[in-house]
């Protein structure tokens, strides 16, 4: 079960050369939109979510879908990397990065995010949104989905 949770929630993260403006990688058959650069008002956030155990499997479907669609279609969504705690898989943390405040506002207004938010309200026991500051601002993650 733990393996299924980690496999279902983790989104492949790879480092790409700086200045990459095209997120399409034909060798890996990804379907990504070109990404915007991080702006001075960009957001780096850790979303800490506790899911009720009886809803965990259903929640994972919603979380996986919104993360995938966001990365594939939203230029301002730079990272959606979800992990589950090994000892308590109901504790989920998502590293989210947005190129700007406007990109975040656009994301939360999107139909796929609204589907996720409205569909999971009853599944979430607690939610903490922690905006954080990268220790090394020159270290950037390029996150995309690998089709399998």
Secondary structure by P-SEA (a helix, b strand, c coil): caaaaaaacccbbbbccccccccccccccccccccccccccbbbbbbbbbccccaaaaaaaaaaaaaaaaaaccccccccccccccccccccccbbbbccaaaaaaaaacaaaaaaaaaccccccbbbbbbbbbccccbbbbbbbbcc
